[in-house]
Amino acid sequence: MQKLFVTLVLLACTGYLQAKVVLPSTFTNNMVLQQKSKVPLSGTATADHPVKVTTSWNNKTYKATAGADGRWSLQISTPSYGGPYSITFDDGETLTLENILIGEVWICSGQSNMEMNVNGSNGGWGQVYGYEEEVATADYPQIRHLMVKHTTSATPVAEAAIREGGWEICSPQTVSNFSAVAYFFARNLYKKNGVPIGLIHTSWGGTIAEAWVSGGALKTMPDFKATVEKNEAAGAEAFKDNNPNRATALYNAMIYPFITFPVRGAIWYQGESNAGRAYQYRTLFPLLIKDWREKWKNPKMPFFFVQLASFRDQKENPDESDWAELREAQAMTLSLPNTGMAVAIDIGDAKDIHPKNKQDVGNRLALNARAKVYGEKVVFAGPVYQGQKVEGGKIRLTFKSPDGLVAKDGGALKGFSIAGADKKFHWATAEIQGNDIIVSCPEVTAPVAVRYAWADNPANNLVNKTGLPAPPFRTDEWAGITINNK
């Protein structure tokens, strides 16, 4: 009898000692938490058992009790940026997360040009320009990177699939694995502000935008309502092939797990896979942004994106272009507040859909953040077309450009075409007059419309004095080649 009693006591003690708190995959050593926010902490422990959480930045202990299913949750307030700190979880056995920073957290998403890491190994895409020097100088321990694995789901999932190791500290030994665009974005901000940066990198090459939108939001668009309802009815069966290019598949698995994790904003590089449906993107892309803002319960959440870079061979004569129409849809999305766009037509590659100059892309995104989030008085965008006026056989274009208008190489402006009522465009001469540009062509004596950089890989050299390029534009509203594509 005494032996049985001792055995039961030992079993009870063993169970107690093994009652170790289990945390979500996103909570690891080296993580970054959003400053001045309320961060939800949750996990599992022994059912009906008390859990204590102690944060080193204020030496305060918070208490929760695991439910019958073992789950517990609470919220903690974070201070202004700083660290390193620790968080200790105790339900009889302690678990401590070390080297935690408080700073600014950014969601980094999209397709392959966001996914491309610094050494290009994750897609065989090649190294960024100046790779060896970039790696050697990447000593920024206050920049951290969390990589989300490629996963899909028919329904929203609470737990993200995270690459082994969790949050990584930026160093010459680790930076090669970082999203290149996200890293250069973070580096620019950190150099300016000195605030720790956390990058949640959740992207997948070749993916369509609707895969990143919630089912509830997509059902408000007639183009997607039936598809979403069909997938919902089929459930997991519809997603068993792990195909990422299904409506909601990536939102459910790679965005939804983070919507309770406070972030400062989002950066996005996507569009290539939706170019054939550019007119649809005019509605779809703003819907994605509004959807994320609603899910994060932050209607003013900053959202900065990259306009498609130039790609494919240049054409001899002006022509229609689905990539130009997609860029137009992206530019139209700037009508949403707290958005910004990094123009990239000047740094693309005719032969490579993954251009290696990711430094300028990240820096241009950072300029938007510095101006619109952190209030710095900095030029963050190139010249923006405002309107046109026909003056005889010429057209005068007006621009918003506080930093002036110049030709990047100092020569004649390139990439302008002009058309009359017949809608046939001809290459044109363009001359700068202050903040206006005068466009003309001997073959078009009664002009009605002008286009600039309207091609997959357009000639272009209109910039401001800072060197930021003007985005492509057109003054006409004639139906494009993707208008009926669904």
URZIQUI-V875738 format. One record per helix or strand of 3 or more residues. SS is the DSSP state (h for helix, s for strand). FROM is the first residue (numbers start at 1). TO is the last residue. If there is no record, write none. Layout:
BEGIN
SS_FROM_TO / SS_FROM_TO
END
This chain:
BEGIN
h_2_17 / s_32_34 / s_38_44 / s_50_55 / s_60_65 / s_71_77 / s_82_90 / s_94_110 / h_112_115 / h_131_136 / s_140_148 / s_168_170 / h_175_177 / h_180_193 / s_197_203 / h_209_212 / h_215_218 / h_222_239 / h_249_258 / s_265_269 / h_272_295 / s_302_306 / h_322_335 / s_339_342 / h_358_372 / s_384_391 / s_394_400 / s_416_419 / s_425_427 / s_429_433 / s_436_440 / s_449_452
END
